[in-house]
Amino acid sequence: MAEKETHDLFCHTTNSMKDFAIWRQYTVNVVGGSSALLMFQMTVISLTSNLLENFLMPLGQPTCVSQILAGMIFGPTFLGQSKKLLDSMFPVRSLATLWTVASFGNLFYIFIIAVKADPAMMLKPGRAAMYIGSSMFFISLVLSVALSLLLKTVVTIDGNLNKSIVFIAASQSFTGFPVVSAFLYDLKIQNTEVGRLALTSAVFADLIDIIVAAISLTLGDFVSHPLLPVRAVLSNIALVIVVLFIIKPTVMWMVGPIKEMKLVGEKCIFITTAVTLLLAFVSEIVGQHYVLGPLIFGLVLPNGPPFGAALVSKLSTLVCGLLYPAYLAVTGLQTNIFEVDFQSAIIVGIIVVFGIIVKMGAVMLPALHSQVPVRDALVLGMILNIKGIVEINVYNFWKDNKTLQDGDYALCIVSVILTNVVVAPLVKLLYNPSMQYNTLTRSTIQHSKPGSELRMLVCIHNRENVPTVINLLEISHATEQSPIAVIGLMLVKIEGRAAPILIANSQKGVPETESSSNISIFNALRSYEQNHRNSSTVQSFTSITHFETMHDDICSLAMNKRATIVIMPFHKKWAIDGSIESTNSSIQKMNRNVLKNAPCSVGILIDRGILKGSLSVLNSRLLFNVAVLFFGGPDDAESLAYAARMVRHECVKITVVNFLLFGNANSKERKRDSDLINEYRQSNIGNHKFMYFEEVVRDGVELGGCLTKMVGCFDLILVGKYHQKSPLFTGLEEWNECPELGVIGDMLASPDFECAASVLVIQQPRKRVSETEPLIHDAPDDNSVCISMERRNQRMS
């Protein structure tokens, strides 16, 4: 019986092995086809690079590092040491096809970057950027090449490295705009002062790189073929002339109807793509790198919406998500660190480290001369030392024309990885963009001197925000004795651009690149200024950037313009029936970042004007009813101070409702709050438009009932964000959907709460608001109540 079971088991095992062999042979035959093998390779590369990117991104590493490492894992450096595995996954016969497909990724990636770039940054970079860009290129080039020549005379160098060491040294002067732009985006610092200076400096340095590289390629064969460079120069000039004077006018003629219809057709995208491929082919014919033609073509195309944004949107998913990572992975696949000898590694390491130090010095000196702080200049030097696609393109080109051998090529690629591995975390560690908003004094309405100018930074996303914002400006009551300075900031999501833009709108209007929606917003602000000619001034700006970093523009503008309060639209939009029409989570995150970093008070405006028709205060003969819900604390004090300014307006009626906890009459907090309220009541004696009520409640249930009864009587409700811990809020915090509004603000903004009034939730500035900070404070701020000490002393004396 046992012998029979053993025999059956043996037969079953033998059959299974035969089935496995048949399956393996079938897999080899299927994958062995060029198309199937290519799809398999692209899938493996994409999945591996995405896994590495998810692991390395939290460590501050650029995406190019993970994509190169993905190729190195399957190359001869790691798994490729197994010849069977390498031949089955990446056989030699398939590399030409894989490299061709990957090269398309490189071509179109450079083209996309060029389309997103702003040529004006190259032609008008600014004095500081021009000094920094030219200094870091020429000083790095001269000193690095000088060191390589010195090493050649002092040290006996291997034959291959002896020929390429000067080229490796020269590459240390390169600074690619696409590399710097991607790195700043990864760290979310492209909107900071350091980020903007790094971008403009990199653009100018990249322009010098392109010119020098084109000249060196053109003159490369001067010794062996004296007439060849002349023909090459003429060919390059002809290429530029064709692009500028034939292709560009043709494209602009196509874009003309697109601007009017705001719709880019598939035919237009196809023609542009075909021209890009044609120019890459022509570039190779005239002796240049194949990316030169697409680069020039991309620069002359209009960036931003509608054409540039549509073009980038159509190409980005395939190119940036699949083809471009494949190009970087194939670069890693060709890298074999076992071809490197110890002496060569030491020599190249010396040149790379020396190049980094020299470039940092070449960046810091002109930066310090341009009044850049020392810490920012140091970070700027690190950012401009980052390496990526520009250097990789150069090394791949040199490898193809045998300037670099396998060992030298591997050293160059490893130097790119190690430079990023060291520099990226250091930048993340040393530079905290929110620190630039830390000031010794924080601007608030409550702490402003009586009669001082109120400086309001109002942020606007679209035309729907305008009526309620204008009404808010109107009831803020601008007079000659107490004027209002309005800083209007139009927030536009960046599309089809590489560099973020913060521009001042001139008196003649917004820039030509802006939409009709922004023009109408600008006209509305200008109309407000004309209606208050002697009591109000308006400055208008446009921020075009990513929502993730838009708060940097808002906070920096608030600090530079010494804003007293920033008004931010809420991220939800109401429909006419009172339901939520749309929600934008990106705006919500931006609002939270502004609340966290702003150097002044911040108000989140929940606009329900559509429910009441958004009547203009200026043209209405009816009173505009404003309620202040007072629970105590610094934020409610700020709301009360703002309302005290509004009540001076002839069409505004203020109702202050002080909610008191039953049985808490003798607490210190209530006495301080009462003193504060009495200050405003005394200053408004005889003013029938200033009303004060007290509501004694026991718990959250009674509080909710009171709010439900009264909110229908008002057009605008002011309430603070944070409140002292109290039984009034017990249980309410658990149902909070929008923490940036606080407990009461979230209740009033809820679609379940029947309220037709707009709500302004106000927060006074704090040193730093933690994202994990509770919505209700255990104890009030030491400066929670700021009663005018001068007036107190006068009464006491």
GIRA-V132877 format. One record per residue. RES is the residue in three letters. NEAR is the number of other ideal C-beta (glycine too) atoms within 8 Angstrom. Layout:
# GIRA-V132877
res=[RES,RES]
near=[NEAR,NEAR]
This chain:
# GIRA-V132877
res=[MET,ALA,GLU,LYS,GLU,THR,HIS,ASP,LEU,PHE,CYS,HIS,THR,THR,ASN,SER,MET,LYS,ASP,PHE,ALA,ILE,TRP,ARG,GLN,TYR,THR,VAL,ASN,VAL,VAL,GLY,GLY,SER,SER,ALA,LEU,LEU,MET,PHE,GLN,MET,THR,VAL,ILE,SER,LEU,THR,SER,ASN,LEU,LEU,GLU,ASN,PHE,LEU,MET,PRO,LEU,GLY,GLN,PRO,THR,CYS,VAL,SER,GLN,ILE,LEU,ALA,GLY,MET,ILE,PHE,GLY,PRO,THR,PHE,LEU,GLY,GLN,SER,LYS,LYS,LEU,LEU,ASP,SER,MET,PHE,PRO,VAL,ARG,SER,LEU,ALA,THR,LEU,TRP,THR,VAL,ALA,SER,PHE,GLY,ASN,LEU,PHE,TYR,ILE,PHE,ILE,ILE,ALA,VAL,LYS,ALA,ASP,PRO,ALA,MET,MET,LEU,LYS,PRO,GLY,ARG,ALA,ALA,MET,TYR,ILE,GLY,SER,SER,MET,PHE,PHE,ILE,SER,LEU,VAL,LEU,SER,VAL,ALA,LEU,SER,LEU,LEU,LEU,LYS,THR,VAL,VAL,THR,ILE,ASP,GLY,ASN,LEU,ASN,LYS,SER,ILE,VAL,PHE,ILE,ALA,ALA,SER,GLN,SER,PHE,THR,GLY,PHE,PRO,VAL,VAL,SER,ALA,PHE,LEU,TYR,ASP,LEU,LYS,ILE,GLN,ASN,THR,GLU,VAL,GLY,ARG,LEU,ALA,LEU,THR,SER,ALA,VAL,PHE,ALA,ASP,LEU,ILE,ASP,ILE,ILE,VAL,ALA,ALA,ILE,SER,LEU,THR,LEU,GLY,ASP,PHE,VAL,SER,HIS,PRO,LEU,LEU,PRO,VAL,ARG,ALA,VAL,LEU,SER,ASN,ILE,ALA,LEU,VAL,ILE,VAL,VAL,LEU,PHE,ILE,ILE,LYS,PRO,THR,VAL,MET,TRP,MET,VAL,GLY,PRO,ILE,LYS,GLU,MET,LYS,LEU,VAL,GLY,GLU,LYS,CYS,ILE,PHE,ILE,THR,THR,ALA,VAL,THR,LEU,LEU,LEU,ALA,PHE,VAL,SER,GLU,ILE,VAL,GLY,GLN,HIS,TYR,VAL,LEU,GLY,PRO,LEU,ILE,PHE,GLY,LEU,VAL,LEU,PRO,ASN,GLY,PRO,PRO,PHE,GLY,ALA,ALA,LEU,VAL,SER,LYS,LEU,SER,THR,LEU,VAL,CYS,GLY,LEU,LEU,TYR,PRO,ALA,TYR,LEU,ALA,VAL,THR,GLY,LEU,GLN,THR,ASN,ILE,PHE,GLU,VAL,ASP,PHE,GLN,SER,ALA,ILE,ILE,VAL,GLY,ILE,ILE,VAL,VAL,PHE,GLY,ILE,ILE,VAL,LYS,MET,GLY,ALA,VAL,MET,LEU,PRO,ALA,LEU,HIS,SER,GLN,VAL,PRO,VAL,ARG,ASP,ALA,LEU,VAL,LEU,GLY,MET,ILE,LEU,ASN,ILE,LYS,GLY,ILE,VAL,GLU,ILE,ASN,VAL,TYR,ASN,PHE,TRP,LYS,ASP,ASN,LYS,THR,LEU,GLN,ASP,GLY,ASP,TYR,ALA,LEU,CYS,ILE,VAL,SER,VAL,ILE,LEU,THR,ASN,VAL,VAL,VAL,ALA,PRO,LEU,VAL,LYS,LEU,LEU,TYR,ASN,PRO,SER,MET,GLN,TYR,ASN,THR,LEU,THR,ARG,SER,THR,ILE,GLN,HIS,SER,LYS,PRO,GLY,SER,GLU,LEU,ARG,MET,LEU,VAL,CYS,ILE,HIS,ASN,ARG,GLU,ASN,VAL,PRO,THR,VAL,ILE,ASN,LEU,LEU,GLU,ILE,SER,HIS,ALA,THR,GLU,GLN,SER,PRO,ILE,ALA,VAL,ILE,GLY,LEU,MET,LEU,VAL,LYS,ILE,GLU,GLY,ARG,ALA,ALA,PRO,ILE,LEU,ILE,ALA,ASN,SER,GLN,LYS,GLY,VAL,PRO,GLU,THR,GLU,SER,SER,SER,ASN,ILE,SER,ILE,PHE,ASN,ALA,LEU,ARG,SER,TYR,GLU,GLN,ASN,HIS,ARG,ASN,SER,SER,THR,VAL,GLN,SER,PHE,THR,SER,ILE,THR,HIS,PHE,GLU,THR,MET,HIS,ASP,ASP,ILE,CYS,SER,LEU,ALA,MET,ASN,LYS,ARG,ALA,THR,ILE,VAL,ILE,MET,PRO,PHE,HIS,LYS,LYS,TRP,ALA,ILE,ASP,GLY,SER,ILE,GLU,SER,THR,ASN,SER,SER,ILE,GLN,LYS,MET,ASN,ARG,ASN,VAL,LEU,LYS,ASN,ALA,PRO,CYS,SER,VAL,GLY,ILE,LEU,ILE,ASP,ARG,GLY,ILE,LEU,LYS,GLY,SER,LEU,SER,VAL,LEU,ASN,SER,ARG,LEU,LEU,PHE,ASN,VAL,ALA,VAL,LEU,PHE,PHE,GLY,GLY,PRO,ASP,ASP,ALA,GLU,SER,LEU,ALA,TYR,ALA,ALA,ARG,MET,VAL,ARG,HIS,GLU,CYS,VAL,LYS,ILE,THR,VAL,VAL,ASN,PHE,LEU,LEU,PHE,GLY,ASN,ALA,ASN,SER,LYS,GLU,ARG,LYS,ARG,ASP,SER,ASP,LEU,ILE,ASN,GLU,TYR,ARG,GLN,SER,ASN,ILE,GLY,ASN,HIS,LYS,PHE,MET,TYR,PHE,GLU,GLU,VAL,VAL,ARG,ASP,GLY,VAL,GLU,LEU,GLY,GLY,CYS,LEU,THR,LYS,MET,VAL,GLY,CYS,PHE,ASP,LEU,ILE,LEU,VAL,GLY,LYS,TYR,HIS,GLN,LYS,SER,PRO,LEU,PHE,THR,GLY,LEU,GLU,GLU,TRP,ASN,GLU,CYS,PRO,GLU,LEU,GLY,VAL,ILE,GLY,ASP,MET,LEU,ALA,SER,PRO,ASP,PHE,GLU,CYS,ALA,ALA,SER,VAL,LEU,VAL,ILE,GLN,GLN,PRO,ARG,LYS,ARG,VAL,SER,GLU,THR,GLU,PRO,LEU,ILE,HIS,ASP,ALA,PRO,ASP,ASP,ASN,SER,VAL,CYS,ILE,SER,MET,GLU,ARG,ARG,ASN,GLN,ARG,MET,SER]
near=[4,5,6,7,8,8,8,8,8,8,8,8,8,8,8,8,8,8,8,8,8,8,8,8,8,8,8,9,8,8,10,7,8,7,6,10,12,12,8,10,12,12,8,10,14,12,8,12,14,8,8,12,11,7,9,10,11,5,7,10,12,12,10,14,12,14,15,17,11,16,17,12,11,15,16,7,13,8,9,13,7,7,6,6,9,14,9,8,10,12,10,5,5,12,11,7,9,14,9,8,12,13,10,9,15,14,14,14,15,14,15,15,13,14,13,12,15,9,8,6,13,11,6,5,12,7,6,12,13,10,11,18,18,11,12,16,13,10,12,14,11,8,10,16,11,8,12,13,9,8,13,11,5,5,6,2,12,8,6,9,13,9,7,13,15,10,10,15,13,10,11,16,14,10,17,14,14,13,17,15,14,12,13,13,9,10,10,8,12,15,14,12,8,13,12,12,14,13,15,13,18,16,16,16,16,13,10,12,14,10,8,8,10,11,8,8,11,12,8,7,8,9,4,5,7,6,6,10,13,7,8,12,9,8,11,12,8,9,16,9,9,9,14,9,7,9,11,11,8,8,11,9,7,10,10,8,7,14,9,6,6,7,6,9,7,5,6,11,12,8,9,11,9,8,10,15,9,9,14,13,10,10,15,9,7,11,8,13,9,12,13,12,17,17,12,13,15,15,10,11,14,7,11,10,10,10,14,16,11,12,15,13,9,7,12,10,6,8,13,9,8,10,14,12,15,15,13,16,16,13,14,17,13,10,15,11,8,6,8,11,7,6,8,14,10,8,13,15,9,10,16,12,8,12,13,12,8,13,17,12,10,12,16,12,9,12,15,10,7,10,4,10,5,6,8,12,13,11,12,17,14,13,15,16,11,14,12,15,13,14,14,14,11,11,15,9,9,12,11,6,6,6,8,12,9,7,12,14,14,14,13,14,14,11,12,15,11,9,13,15,10,8,13,14,11,9,13,9,6,9,12,4,11,9,6,9,11,7,7,2,4,10,14,14,12,11,7,10,4,4,5,7,7,15,13,15,15,13,11,13,9,7,7,9,11,11,10,12,13,11,13,13,14,11,14,13,11,11,8,5,5,11,12,16,12,14,15,13,15,16,10,10,9,10,10,15,13,10,13,14,11,11,8,6,11,5,3,3,7,10,7,3,4,10,6,5,8,12,11,10,14,14,8,10,12,10,8,14,12,7,7,10,7,4,9,13,8,11,10,13,13,15,15,12,15,10,10,8,13,13,10,11,14,18,14,13,15,14,12,6,11,7,15,12,17,16,13,13,13,10,10,10,9,12,9,6,4,9,7,9,6,6,8,8,7,10,11,12,10,14,13,11,9,14,13,10,10,14,13,14,15,13,12,15,14,14,13,12,11,11,9,10,6,9,8,10,12,6,5,9,3,6,7,14,10,16,16,15,13,13,12,12,14,14,14,15,15,16,16,16,11,13,13,11,12,13,13,7,12,3,10,15,10,14,13,15,12,11,13,11,11,7,4,8,6,5,7,5,9,12,9,12,12,8,10,12,13,8,11,12,10,7,7,10,6,4,7,4,9,11,8,9,8,8,9,6,12,6,9,11,6,9,12,9,8,11,13,9,7,10,14,9,7,12,8,14,15,13,16,18,13,11,16,12,8,10,8,11,13,8,7,10,10,5,6,10,5,9,8,11,12,15,12,12,15,13,11,15,13,8,6,3,11,7,10,8,13,12,14,15,15,16,15,13,11,8,3,5,8,5,6,3,6,6,9,12,11,6,5,12,8,4,6,10,11,7,9,7,6,6,9,9,8,7,6,5,4]
